[in-house]
Amino acid sequence: MLLQNMPNPFKSKTSITYKLFTPGYVKIILSDINGRKTNKMVNAYKEIGEYSIDIPGHSLKEGLYFYSLEMDGLIIETKKMVLINQGE
């Protein structure tokens, strides 16, 4: 299960939480509005449980992004998040 990132929209940092009900090989993939994969946030075998990762805003350009939970090669769920202007 992939939860909505918090906060959303975000400026400096956001967190993505996901829950696994079976163990498996997990990827959390971040893509831009054009579908280009910008980062693999997670790429590892994980046991049953709840996990959270932080995404720093300074590593991305302002805009709309999609993040997907992939497990054992299948995309389980995709959500969107927005990085807003950090210049304040």
PyMOL commands that set and color helices and strands:
alter all, ss='L'
color gray80, all
select helices_A, chain A and resi 57-59
alter helices_A, ss='H'
color red, helices_A
select strands_A, chain A and resi 13-20+24-32+37-46+49-56+63-71+74-83
alter strands_A, ss='S'
color yellow, strands_A
deselect
rebuild
show_as cartoon
